[in-house]
């Protein structure tokens, strides 16, 4: 299991064994604590285990939830033991101890549970399928979806001939993610730091990257490790989105429709773009040659609102599986509230002020859901916040409000404990910020921004809510809560990151547009025509965005990084996580592939996560531009910098850099094969 084990590095079987353990552990956790499936066969009645909701095939809900719950439990255990092995017992190869202890204990525990169950009743089995015949069609649908996701993940991120290729539309996000992965697989990043701002704490959710790094440590090639868990996460989320759609609308086709609408966003950008170029007479040529996302609102051309988000923010889908699990469970509570016979304001009054509206319905499951959400905070914090906001909306229309309060309390406490452990300097700052990215902050201006950005998607749903039954209207309203949050609250210096809350709401709200399209399709020729027009309005901008994704990540639009260069190997061998290296403002290159701690990498990554990059950038400029060796020594000692990397012709913050003072101050310890890069040692080891 060591880095020198070439056989493990070639086959990656230990990584497969790890993922299988996650599924097996998750199966037990989901069955016992989340869905309350009784594993004991009723000997008297002879009935089998079952969990049926409206005749749905529950497997599409259960197994994604099991994957997420098991991955959370197993990976946190590996991280905790590895941390102790490194920090407390000062062992080298801490991941060796974390993996061997958890995998041995995990398989022993799961094996023991299976053995006891077999001894008690060897005929026991769980029944997750209905007799409706939908299973075969659903299985084919998800198989096609899995193949597509596997293809697109490798299309934008893959290794060939020892070079890691990342597409233009995604490599910016992959830079900090791959650096974090490599800080675990090639380094010992305990206590955990942020590689692009080393020597400090970690403010950014990193556990998905830890999982990928650990799988690489276990022998999987980096691209296979990252893409495999990304496919499992996104496929699992889409399975659960499908299941939620079927449960909410009662229509299997609505589930498939929601998945399709998930990939292709609504918006007005394509219509305006096409109109401008029709007028200019070059539409066809521009459509063929353009490789940039289109958009007319602030930063829309970054790809903030399209499927590209799920390609570069792989951990978001994993967080959304946890959210879906919570929503599926709490739909029981919403449905209970909907079954009351009161109407109008009388019904709403009862949901707020009656004893039944507040008393516990299932405190055990509420606590389990809260812990599950809380443990996800450092996997994807935005998903946790978005999930809690939707649950707040559910709670407004449900009985059992104390269950919701218990879930929120457990999630917040778990999150705060992790925050205290990982974040030592600052953190999120809660502030009111009205209007999000709208230039006109008035209410009409914000609504106009929503229309420009999403077309009829959000504004149309506000009108649609008036025509839905009480259950659907309650759920739709709850799904809008993250949007309201995005337009009112800021948690980081970069307001752009609030787009994740809008995207979370968008994903769930596709359920209702799929429902509308199906209802229209059943209303004769006129209805079918209206459905086609509406479908085009809801998808055409997203379809063109997807074409841009394909073009902007093809062979001519990729960033390549040599995985095991001489520089990377030297850094791995000579630096550890306690060493801080000053470099140019690197994004993703041979240095970040070594997983070392950079004093000031590409500043946007660290700045948007809440670090004071302005201060470090000013110090770096002084070190790289001063003519005085003594000033170099003073600054590096003050900042705890152990190595200084100089690259021929480099600039820092657009300032021309010089090497003479650095060379006078410290010894040269490395020169690259081409002579372009030199490293000086600034501290004694």
C-alpha positions as CSV (number, residue, x, y, z in Angstrom):
1,X,0.0,0.0,0.0
2,X,3.1,2.3,-0.1
3,X,3.9,4.7,-2.9
4,X,6.6,2.3,-4.1
5,X,4.1,-0.5,-4.7
6,X,4.1,-0.5,-8.5
7,X,1.7,-3.3,-8.8
8,X,-1.0,-1.5,-6.8
9,X,-0.3,1.7,-8.8
10,X,-1.0,-0.2,-12.0
11,X,-4.3,-2.0,-11.2
12,X,-5.9,0.2,-8.5
13,X,-7.8,-2.7,-7.1
14,X,-7.5,-1.4,-3.6
15,X,-9.5,1.6,-4.7
16,X,-12.3,-0.6,-6.0
17,X,-12.2,-2.5,-2.7
18,X,-12.5,0.8,-0.8
19,X,-15.5,2.0,-2.9
20,X,-17.2,-1.4,-2.4
21,X,-16.7,-1.0,1.4
22,X,-18.4,2.4,1.2
23,X,-21.4,0.9,-0.5
24,X,-21.7,-2.0,2.0
25,X,-21.4,0.2,5.0
26,X,-23.8,2.7,3.5
27,X,-26.3,0.0,2.9
28,X,-26.4,-0.8,6.6
29,X,-26.5,2.9,7.6
30,X,-29.3,3.8,5.1
31,X,-31.4,0.7,6.0
32,X,-31.1,1.1,9.8
33,X,-31.0,4.9,10.4
34,X,-32.4,6.7,7.4
35,X,-35.1,4.6,5.8
36,X,-35.9,2.3,8.7
37,X,-36.0,-0.9,6.6
38,X,-36.5,-3.8,8.9
39,X,-33.9,-6.5,8.2
40,X,-35.7,-9.1,10.1
41,X,-38.2,-11.2,8.2
42,X,-41.6,-11.5,9.9
43,X,-41.7,-15.2,10.5
44,X,-45.4,-15.2,11.5
45,X,-46.7,-13.5,8.3
46,X,-43.9,-14.5,6.0
47,X,-43.8,-11.0,4.6
48,X,-40.6,-9.6,3.0
49,X,-38.9,-6.4,3.7
50,X,-40.2,-3.6,1.5
51,X,-40.1,0.1,1.3
52,X,-42.7,1.3,-1.2
53,X,-43.8,4.9,-1.9
54,X,-46.5,5.3,-4.5
55,X,-45.4,2.2,-6.3
56,X,-42.0,3.5,-7.1
57,X,-38.8,1.4,-7.6
58,X,-37.1,2.4,-4.4
59,X,-33.7,1.2,-5.5
60,X,-33.0,4.5,-7.3
61,X,-33.3,6.2,-4.0
62,X,-31.8,3.7,-1.6
63,X,-28.5,2.9,-3.4
64,X,-27.4,6.5,-4.1
65,X,-28.2,7.3,-0.4
66,X,-26.2,4.3,0.7
67,X,-23.3,5.3,-1.5
68,X,-23.2,8.8,0.0
69,X,-23.8,7.8,3.6
70,X,-21.2,5.0,3.4
71,X,-18.6,7.2,1.7
72,X,-19.1,9.9,4.4
73,X,-18.6,7.4,7.2
74,X,-15.7,5.4,5.8
75,X,-13.8,8.5,4.4
76,X,-14.2,10.5,7.6
77,X,-12.9,7.5,9.6
78,X,-9.9,7.1,7.2
79,X,-9.2,10.8,7.5
80,X,-9.4,10.8,11.3
81,X,-7.1,7.9,11.9
82,X,-4.6,9.2,9.3
83,X,-4.7,12.6,11.0
84,X,-3.9,10.9,14.4
85,X,-1.2,8.8,12.8
86,X,0.5,11.9,11.5
87,X,-0.1,14.6,14.1
88,X,-0.2,12.5,17.3
89,X,2.0,9.5,16.6
90,X,4.2,11.2,13.9
91,X,4.1,8.3,11.5
92,X,5.2,8.5,8.0
93,X,2.6,7.3,5.4
94,X,-0.4,8.2,7.6
95,X,-2.8,7.1,4.9
96,X,-1.4,3.6,5.2
97,X,-2.6,3.4,8.8
98,X,-6.0,5.1,8.1
99,X,-6.8,2.8,5.3
100,X,-5.6,-0.5,6.8
101,X,-7.5,0.1,10.1
102,X,-10.7,1.3,8.5
103,X,-10.8,-1.3,5.7
104,X,-10.0,-4.2,8.1
105,X,-12.6,-3.1,10.7
106,X,-15.1,-2.2,8.1
107,X,-15.1,-5.5,6.3
108,X,-15.0,-7.4,9.5
109,X,-18.0,-5.4,10.8
110,X,-20.0,-5.8,7.6
111,X,-19.2,-9.4,7.3
112,X,-20.3,-10.0,10.9
113,X,-23.6,-8.3,10.2
114,X,-24.3,-10.4,7.1
115,X,-23.3,-13.6,8.9
116,X,-25.8,-12.8,11.8
117,X,-28.5,-12.1,9.3
118,X,-27.9,-15.3,7.4
119,X,-27.9,-17.4,10.6
120,X,-31.2,-15.9,11.7
121,X,-33.0,-16.3,8.4
122,X,-31.2,-17.4,5.3
123,X,-34.2,-16.5,3.1
124,X,-34.3,-12.9,4.0
125,X,-34.1,-10.3,1.2
126,X,-35.2,-6.8,0.6
127,X,-37.7,-5.9,-2.0
128,X,-37.1,-2.5,-3.6
129,X,-38.9,-3.1,-6.9
130,X,-42.6,-2.8,-7.8
131,X,-44.6,-4.9,-10.1
132,X,-45.2,-1.9,-12.5
133,X,-42.7,-3.0,-15.1
134,X,-41.0,0.4,-15.0
135,X,-37.8,-1.0,-13.7
136,X,-36.5,-2.3,-17.1
137,X,-37.1,1.1,-18.8
138,X,-35.6,3.0,-15.8
139,X,-32.5,0.7,-15.8
140,X,-31.9,1.3,-19.5
141,X,-32.3,5.1,-19.0
142,X,-29.8,5.2,-16.2
143,X,-27.4,2.9,-18.0
144,X,-27.4,5.3,-21.0
145,X,-27.0,8.2,-18.5
146,X,-24.0,6.5,-16.8
147,X,-22.2,5.9,-20.1
148,X,-22.8,9.6,-21.1
149,X,-21.5,10.8,-17.7
150,X,-18.4,8.6,-17.9
151,X,-17.7,9.9,-21.4
152,X,-18.1,13.6,-20.6
153,X,-16.1,13.4,-17.3
154,X,-13.1,11.8,-19.2
155,X,-13.6,14.2,-22.1
156,X,-12.8,17.2,-20.0
157,X,-10.3,15.5,-17.6
158,X,-8.0,12.6,-18.5
159,X,-4.4,11.4,-18.5
160,X,-2.7,10.2,-21.7
161,X,0.9,9.3,-22.1
162,X,1.8,10.7,-18.7
163,X,0.2,14.1,-19.3
164,X,-2.9,15.3,-17.5
165,X,-5.3,17.2,-19.8
166,X,-8.0,19.6,-18.5
167,X,-10.3,21.4,-20.8
168,X,-10.3,25.2,-21.0
169,X,-13.8,25.5,-19.4
170,X,-12.9,23.5,-16.3
171,X,-9.1,23.7,-15.6
172,X,-9.5,26.8,-13.5
173,X,-11.5,24.9,-10.9
174,X,-9.4,21.8,-11.2
175,X,-6.2,23.6,-10.3
176,X,-7.0,23.9,-6.6
177,X,-8.8,20.6,-6.5
178,X,-5.9,18.6,-8.1
179,X,-3.4,20.4,-5.8
180,X,-5.5,19.3,-2.8
181,X,-5.8,15.7,-4.1
182,X,-2.0,15.5,-4.6
183,X,-1.4,17.0,-1.1
184,X,-2.8,13.8,0.3
185,X,-1.8,11.2,-2.3
186,X,1.8,12.5,-2.7
187,X,2.1,14.4,0.6
188,X,0.9,14.2,4.2
189,X,-1.4,17.1,4.5
190,X,-2.2,16.8,8.2
191,X,-3.3,19.1,9.8
192,X,-4.9,20.1,6.5
193,X,-3.9,23.2,4.7
194,X,-5.0,24.9,1.5
195,X,-2.2,24.2,-1.1
196,X,-2.6,27.6,-2.8
197,X,-2.3,29.4,0.5
198,X,0.0,27.1,2.5
199,X,1.0,27.6,6.1
200,X,-2.5,28.5,7.2
201,X,-5.8,26.6,7.9
202,X,-8.2,25.2,5.4
203,X,-11.5,27.1,4.9
204,X,-12.7,25.3,1.7
205,X,-14.6,22.1,1.7
206,X,-12.0,19.5,0.8
207,X,-13.2,16.0,1.7
208,X,-14.2,15.1,-1.8
209,X,-10.7,15.9,-2.9
210,X,-9.3,13.9,0.0
211,X,-11.4,10.9,-1.2
212,X,-9.9,11.2,-4.7
213,X,-6.4,11.6,-3.3
214,X,-6.8,8.6,-1.1
215,X,-8.0,6.5,-4.1
216,X,-4.9,7.6,-6.0
217,X,-2.8,6.6,-3.0
218,X,-4.6,3.2,-3.0
219,X,-3.4,2.7,-6.6
220,X,-6.0,4.3,-8.9
221,X,-4.7,6.7,-11.6
222,X,-5.7,10.2,-10.6
223,X,-8.1,10.8,-13.5
224,X,-9.8,7.4,-13.0
225,X,-10.2,8.1,-9.2
226,X,-11.6,11.6,-9.7
227,X,-13.9,10.7,-12.6
228,X,-15.2,7.5,-11.1
229,X,-16.4,9.1,-7.9
230,X,-17.7,12.1,-9.9
231,X,-19.8,9.8,-12.1
232,X,-21.1,7.9,-9.1
233,X,-22.0,11.2,-7.4
234,X,-23.7,12.8,-10.3
235,X,-25.5,9.6,-11.5
236,X,-26.7,9.1,-7.9
237,X,-28.0,12.6,-7.7
238,X,-29.9,12.3,-11.0
239,X,-31.4,9.0,-9.9
240,X,-32.7,10.7,-6.8
241,X,-33.9,13.7,-8.7
242,X,-35.8,11.3,-10.9
243,X,-37.3,9.6,-7.9
244,X,-38.3,12.8,-6.3
245,X,-40.0,13.9,-9.5
246,X,-42.0,10.7,-9.8
247,X,-43.0,11.0,-6.1
248,X,-44.1,14.6,-6.4
249,X,-45.8,14.5,-9.7
250,X,-46.9,10.8,-9.9
251,X,-45.5,10.6,-13.4
252,X,-42.4,8.5,-14.4
253,X,-42.0,10.6,-17.5
254,X,-41.6,13.7,-15.3
255,X,-38.6,12.1,-13.7
256,X,-36.9,11.6,-17.1
257,X,-37.9,15.1,-18.2
258,X,-36.4,16.7,-15.1
259,X,-33.1,14.9,-15.8
260,X,-33.1,16.3,-19.4
261,X,-33.9,19.8,-18.2
262,X,-31.2,19.6,-15.7
263,X,-28.5,19.4,-18.4
264,X,-29.9,22.2,-20.6
265,X,-30.6,25.4,-18.9
266,X,-33.2,28.0,-19.7
267,X,-32.3,31.5,-20.6
268,X,-32.7,34.4,-23.1
269,X,-29.0,34.5,-24.1
270,X,-29.3,32.4,-27.2
271,X,-32.3,34.3,-28.6
272,X,-30.5,37.6,-28.2
273,X,-27.2,36.2,-29.5
274,X,-29.0,34.8,-32.6
275,X,-30.9,38.0,-33.2
276,X,-27.7,40.1,-33.2
277,X,-25.9,37.8,-35.6
278,X,-28.9,37.4,-37.9
279,X,-28.9,41.1,-38.2
280,X,-25.1,41.1,-38.8
281,X,-25.5,38.3,-41.4
282,X,-22.9,36.0,-39.8
283,X,-25.0,33.7,-37.5
284,X,-23.9,30.4,-39.1
285,X,-20.3,31.3,-39.1
286,X,-20.3,32.5,-35.5
287,X,-22.2,29.4,-34.3
288,X,-19.5,27.2,-35.9
289,X,-16.5,29.2,-34.7
290,X,-17.5,30.4,-31.2
291,X,-15.9,28.6,-28.2
292,X,-17.1,31.0,-25.5
293,X,-20.2,30.8,-23.4
294,X,-22.8,33.4,-24.3
295,X,-24.6,35.7,-21.9
296,X,-25.5,39.3,-21.3
297,X,-25.8,39.4,-17.5
298,X,-22.8,39.7,-15.1
299,X,-20.4,36.8,-15.5
300,X,-22.9,34.7,-17.4
301,X,-20.1,34.1,-19.9
302,X,-18.2,32.2,-17.2
303,X,-20.7,29.4,-17.5
304,X,-22.2,30.1,-14.1
305,X,-25.6,28.7,-15.1
306,X,-25.0,25.7,-17.3
307,X,-23.9,22.1,-17.0
308,X,-20.3,23.2,-16.9
309,X,-20.8,23.9,-13.2
310,X,-21.2,20.1,-12.5
311,X,-18.1,19.3,-14.5
312,X,-15.8,21.6,-12.6
313,X,-17.5,21.5,-9.2
314,X,-17.7,17.7,-8.9
315,X,-18.3,17.7,-5.2
316,X,-21.6,19.6,-5.6
317,X,-23.4,16.5,-6.9
318,X,-22.2,14.5,-3.9
319,X,-23.6,17.1,-1.5
320,X,-26.8,17.0,-3.4
321,X,-27.2,13.3,-2.9
322,X,-27.2,14.0,0.8
323,X,-29.8,16.8,0.3
324,X,-32.0,14.5,-1.8
325,X,-31.9,11.9,1.0
326,X,-33.1,14.5,3.5
327,X,-35.8,15.8,1.2
328,X,-37.1,12.3,0.4
329,X,-37.4,11.5,4.1
330,X,-39.1,14.7,5.0
331,X,-41.6,14.5,2.1
332,X,-43.4,12.1,4.6
333,X,-43.8,15.1,6.9
334,X,-45.0,17.4,4.1
335,X,-47.5,14.8,2.9
336,X,-48.8,14.4,6.4
337,X,-49.4,18.1,6.6
338,X,-51.1,18.1,3.2
339,X,-53.6,15.3,4.3
340,X,-55.4,17.6,6.8
341,X,-58.8,18.6,5.6
342,X,-58.7,22.3,6.4
343,X,-58.4,24.7,3.5
344,X,-57.0,28.1,2.9
345,X,-55.8,30.3,5.8
346,X,-57.4,27.9,8.2
347,X,-55.0,25.1,7.0
348,X,-52.0,27.4,7.2
349,X,-53.0,28.5,10.7
350,X,-53.2,24.9,11.8
351,X,-49.7,24.2,10.4
352,X,-48.3,27.0,12.5
353,X,-50.2,27.0,15.7
354,X,-51.6,23.5,16.4
355,X,-49.9,21.0,18.7
356,X,-49.7,18.5,15.9
357,X,-47.8,20.9,13.8
358,X,-45.0,21.1,16.3
359,X,-44.8,17.7,18.1
360,X,-42.1,15.2,17.2
361,X,-43.1,12.6,14.6
362,X,-39.8,10.7,14.3
363,X,-37.0,12.3,16.3
364,X,-34.6,9.4,15.6
365,X,-34.7,9.8,11.9
366,X,-34.6,13.6,12.3
367,X,-31.4,13.3,14.2
368,X,-29.9,10.9,11.7
369,X,-30.7,13.3,8.8
370,X,-29.1,16.2,10.7
371,X,-25.9,14.3,11.4
372,X,-25.8,13.3,7.8
373,X,-26.1,16.9,6.6
374,X,-23.6,18.1,9.2
375,X,-21.0,15.6,8.2
376,X,-21.3,16.9,4.6
377,X,-20.2,20.4,5.5
378,X,-16.6,19.9,4.4
379,X,-17.7,17.9,1.3
380,X,-19.8,20.7,-0.1
381,X,-21.0,23.5,2.3
382,X,-23.2,25.2,-0.3
383,X,-25.2,22.0,-0.7
384,X,-25.7,21.7,3.0
385,X,-26.9,25.3,3.3
386,X,-29.2,24.9,0.3
387,X,-30.6,21.7,1.7
388,X,-31.3,23.3,5.1
389,X,-33.0,26.2,3.3
390,X,-35.3,23.8,1.4
391,X,-36.1,21.9,4.6
392,X,-37.0,25.3,6.2
393,X,-39.5,25.7,3.4
394,X,-40.8,22.1,3.9
395,X,-41.2,22.8,7.6
396,X,-43.4,25.8,7.0
397,X,-46.1,23.5,5.5
398,X,-45.5,20.4,7.5
399,X,-46.4,18.8,10.8
400,X,-43.5,17.8,13.1
401,X,-41.7,21.1,13.1
402,X,-39.6,20.0,16.1
403,X,-38.2,17.3,13.9
404,X,-37.0,19.9,11.5
405,X,-35.5,22.0,14.3
406,X,-33.7,18.9,15.6
407,X,-32.3,18.2,12.1
408,X,-31.1,21.8,11.7
409,X,-29.6,21.8,15.2
410,X,-27.7,18.6,14.7
411,X,-26.4,19.8,11.3
412,X,-25.3,23.1,12.7
413,X,-23.5,21.5,15.7
414,X,-21.7,19.0,13.5
415,X,-20.7,21.8,11.1
416,X,-19.5,24.1,13.9
417,X,-17.4,21.3,15.4
418,X,-15.7,20.7,12.0
419,X,-15.2,24.5,11.6
420,X,-13.5,24.8,15.0
421,X,-11.2,21.9,14.0
422,X,-10.2,23.1,10.6
423,X,-10.6,26.9,10.5
424,X,-8.3,28.7,12.8
425,X,-8.3,32.2,11.2
426,X,-11.5,33.8,10.3
427,X,-14.1,32.0,8.2
428,X,-17.5,32.8,6.6
429,X,-18.9,36.2,7.4
430,X,-22.7,36.5,7.3
431,X,-23.9,39.8,5.8
432,X,-27.0,41.2,4.0
433,X,-26.3,41.7,0.3
434,X,-29.4,42.5,-1.8
435,X,-29.6,41.8,-5.5
436,X,-26.9,39.3,-6.1
437,X,-25.4,40.1,-9.5
438,X,-28.2,42.3,-10.8
439,X,-26.9,45.7,-11.8
440,X,-30.2,47.3,-10.9
441,X,-30.9,46.4,-7.3
442,X,-34.5,47.5,-7.3
443,X,-37.2,44.8,-7.1
444,X,-38.1,45.3,-10.8
445,X,-34.4,45.3,-11.7
446,X,-33.9,42.0,-9.9
447,X,-36.9,40.4,-11.6
448,X,-35.6,41.6,-14.9
449,X,-32.2,40.1,-14.1
450,X,-33.8,36.8,-13.4
451,X,-35.7,36.9,-16.7
452,X,-32.5,37.8,-18.6
453,X,-30.5,35.1,-16.9
454,X,-33.1,32.2,-16.8
455,X,-35.8,33.2,-19.2
456,X,-39.2,32.2,-18.0
457,X,-37.8,29.5,-15.6
458,X,-38.1,31.3,-12.2
459,X,-40.6,34.0,-12.9
460,X,-42.9,31.5,-14.7
461,X,-42.9,29.2,-11.7
462,X,-44.2,32.0,-9.5
463,X,-47.2,32.1,-11.8
464,X,-47.4,28.4,-12.1
465,X,-47.7,28.0,-8.3
466,X,-51.1,29.5,-8.4
467,X,-52.5,26.6,-10.4
468,X,-50.9,23.7,-8.5
469,X,-52.5,21.6,-5.8
470,X,-51.4,22.3,-2.2
471,X,-48.8,19.6,-2.0
472,X,-47.0,20.6,-5.2
473,X,-47.3,24.3,-4.3
474,X,-45.7,23.7,-0.9
475,X,-42.8,21.8,-2.4
476,X,-42.2,24.4,-5.2
477,X,-42.2,27.2,-2.6
478,X,-39.6,25.4,-0.5
479,X,-37.4,24.8,-3.6
480,X,-37.3,28.6,-4.1
481,X,-35.8,29.3,-0.7
482,X,-32.1,29.0,-1.9
483,X,-32.8,31.6,-4.6
484,X,-34.1,34.0,-2.1
485,X,-31.0,33.4,0.1
486,X,-28.7,33.9,-2.9
487,X,-30.2,37.4,-3.6
488,X,-30.2,38.5,0.1
489,X,-27.1,37.0,1.9
490,X,-23.4,36.9,1.3
491,X,-21.1,34.5,3.1
492,X,-17.8,35.0,1.3
493,X,-15.9,38.0,-0.3
494,X,-16.9,36.7,-3.8
495,X,-20.7,37.1,-4.3
496,X,-20.4,35.0,-7.5
497,X,-20.3,31.9,-5.4
498,X,-23.9,32.4,-4.5
499,X,-24.7,31.0,-7.9
500,X,-24.5,27.6,-6.4
501,X,-27.7,28.2,-4.3
502,X,-29.5,29.3,-7.5
503,X,-28.2,26.2,-9.3
504,X,-29.4,23.9,-6.4
505,X,-32.9,25.4,-6.6
506,X,-32.8,25.2,-10.4
507,X,-32.0,21.5,-10.3
508,X,-35.0,20.6,-8.1
509,X,-37.4,23.0,-9.9
510,X,-36.9,21.2,-13.2
511,X,-39.4,18.8,-11.8
512,X,-42.2,21.3,-12.2
513,X,-41.4,22.3,-15.7
514,X,-41.2,18.7,-16.7
515,X,-44.6,18.2,-15.2
516,X,-46.0,21.2,-17.1
517,X,-44.6,19.9,-20.4
518,X,-46.2,16.5,-19.9
519,X,-49.5,18.1,-19.0
520,X,-49.4,20.2,-22.1
521,X,-48.4,17.2,-24.3
522,X,-51.7,15.5,-23.3
523,X,-53.9,18.3,-24.5
524,X,-54.2,17.6,-28.2
525,X,-52.5,19.2,-31.1
526,X,-52.5,22.7,-29.6
527,X,-51.1,21.4,-26.4
528,X,-48.4,19.5,-28.1
529,X,-47.4,22.5,-30.1
530,X,-47.3,24.6,-27.0
531,X,-45.1,21.9,-25.3
532,X,-42.6,22.0,-28.1
533,X,-42.3,25.8,-28.1
534,X,-42.0,25.8,-24.3
535,X,-39.4,23.0,-24.4
536,X,-37.3,25.0,-26.9
537,X,-37.5,28.1,-24.7
538,X,-36.4,26.1,-21.7
539,X,-33.5,24.3,-23.3
540,X,-32.1,26.1,-26.4
541,X,-29.6,28.3,-24.5
542,X,-28.4,25.2,-22.5
543,X,-28.1,23.1,-25.7
544,X,-25.8,25.8,-27.2
545,X,-23.9,26.0,-23.9
546,X,-23.3,22.2,-24.2
547,X,-22.0,22.6,-27.7
548,X,-19.6,25.2,-26.4
549,X,-18.5,22.8,-23.6
550,X,-17.6,20.2,-26.3
551,X,-15.7,22.7,-28.4
552,X,-13.9,24.5,-25.5
553,X,-12.6,21.2,-24.2
554,X,-11.5,19.4,-27.4
555,X,-8.0,18.6,-28.4
556,X,-7.2,22.2,-29.3
557,X,-8.6,23.6,-26.1
558,X,-6.9,21.8,-23.2
559,X,-4.2,22.5,-20.7
560,X,-1.6,19.7,-20.3
561,X,0.5,19.1,-17.3
562,X,3.3,16.4,-17.1
563,X,2.4,14.3,-14.1
564,X,5.8,13.0,-13.1
565,X,8.4,15.5,-14.2
566,X,11.8,15.9,-12.7
567,X,10.6,19.0,-10.9
568,X,7.5,17.3,-9.5
569,X,9.6,14.3,-8.3
570,X,12.2,16.6,-6.6
571,X,9.5,18.5,-4.8
572,X,7.9,15.3,-3.6
573,X,11.1,13.9,-2.3
574,X,12.4,17.1,-0.6
575,X,9.3,19.0,0.7
576,X,6.6,17.9,3.1
577,X,3.4,19.6,4.3
578,X,5.4,21.6,6.9
579,X,7.5,23.3,4.1
580,X,6.2,26.5,2.5
581,X,7.5,27.4,-1.0
582,X,7.3,30.8,-2.7
583,X,6.4,30.4,-6.4
584,X,5.0,32.5,-9.2
585,X,1.2,32.8,-9.2
586,X,0.8,29.3,-10.5
587,X,-2.5,27.8,-11.3
588,X,-2.0,24.1,-12.3
589,X,1.4,22.9,-13.3
590,X,4.3,20.6,-12.3
591,X,4.6,22.3,-8.9
592,X,0.9,21.9,-7.9
593,X,1.1,18.2,-9.1
594,X,3.6,17.6,-6.3
595,X,1.0,18.6,-3.7
596,X,3.3,21.1,-2.0
597,X,2.2,24.1,0.1
598,X,2.6,27.3,-1.9
599,X,2.9,30.6,-0.2
600,X,0.7,32.4,-2.7
601,X,-0.6,30.4,-5.7
602,X,-3.1,31.7,-8.1
603,X,-4.7,34.4,-5.9
604,X,-8.4,34.1,-7.0
605,X,-8.7,30.6,-5.6
606,X,-7.6,31.6,-2.1
607,X,-9.2,35.0,-2.1
608,X,-12.7,33.6,-2.9
609,X,-12.2,31.1,-0.1
610,X,-11.6,33.9,2.4
611,X,-7.8,34.2,2.6
612,X,-5.9,37.5,2.7
613,X,-4.1,37.2,-0.6
614,X,-3.4,40.9,-0.9
615,X,-1.0,40.8,2.0
616,X,0.9,37.8,0.8
617,X,1.0,39.1,-2.8
618,X,2.6,42.3,-1.5
619,X,5.2,40.3,0.5
620,X,6.0,38.1,-2.5
621,X,6.5,41.2,-4.8
622,X,9.0,42.6,-2.3
623,X,11.0,39.3,-2.1
624,X,11.0,38.9,-5.9
625,X,11.9,42.5,-6.7
626,X,14.2,43.8,-3.9
627,X,17.9,44.2,-4.7
628,X,18.8,43.5,-1.0
629,X,19.6,40.0,0.2
630,X,19.0,41.0,3.8
631,X,15.5,42.1,3.0
632,X,14.9,38.7,1.4
633,X,16.1,37.0,4.5
634,X,14.0,39.1,6.8
635,X,10.8,38.6,4.8
636,X,11.2,34.8,4.3
637,X,12.0,34.3,8.0
638,X,9.0,36.5,9.0
639,X,6.6,34.6,6.7
640,X,8.0,31.1,7.4
641,X,9.0,30.5,3.8
642,X,11.3,27.5,3.4
643,X,12.0,27.5,-0.4
644,X,11.9,30.1,-3.1
645,X,11.3,29.1,-6.7
646,X,12.5,31.4,-9.5
647,X,11.5,31.0,-13.1
648,X,13.2,32.6,-16.1
649,X,11.4,35.7,-17.2
650,X,8.8,35.6,-14.5
651,X,6.6,38.5,-13.2
652,X,4.6,38.7,-10.0
653,X,1.6,41.0,-10.0
654,X,2.9,42.4,-13.2
655,X,6.2,43.4,-11.6
656,X,9.4,42.2,-13.2
657,X,11.2,39.9,-10.9
658,X,15.0,39.6,-10.2
659,X,17.0,36.7,-8.9
660,X,20.3,38.2,-7.7
661,X,19.2,39.1,-4.1
662,X,17.7,35.6,-3.7
663,X,20.8,34.0,-5.0
664,X,23.0,36.1,-2.6
665,X,20.8,35.2,0.3
666,X,20.3,31.4,-0.1
667,X,21.9,28.4,-1.6
668,X,20.7,26.9,-4.9
669,X,19.4,23.4,-4.4
670,X,17.6,22.6,-7.6
671,X,17.9,23.5,-11.3
672,X,15.4,22.0,-13.9
673,X,16.7,20.1,-16.8
674,X,16.1,23.0,-19.2
675,X,17.6,25.5,-16.8
676,X,14.4,27.6,-16.7
677,X,13.5,26.9,-13.0
678,X,15.8,27.2,-10.0
679,X,14.9,26.6,-6.4
680,X,16.7,28.1,-3.4
681,X,16.5,26.8,0.2
682,X,15.6,29.5,2.6
683,X,15.6,27.5,5.8
684,X,17.8,24.8,7.4
685,X,16.2,21.3,7.7
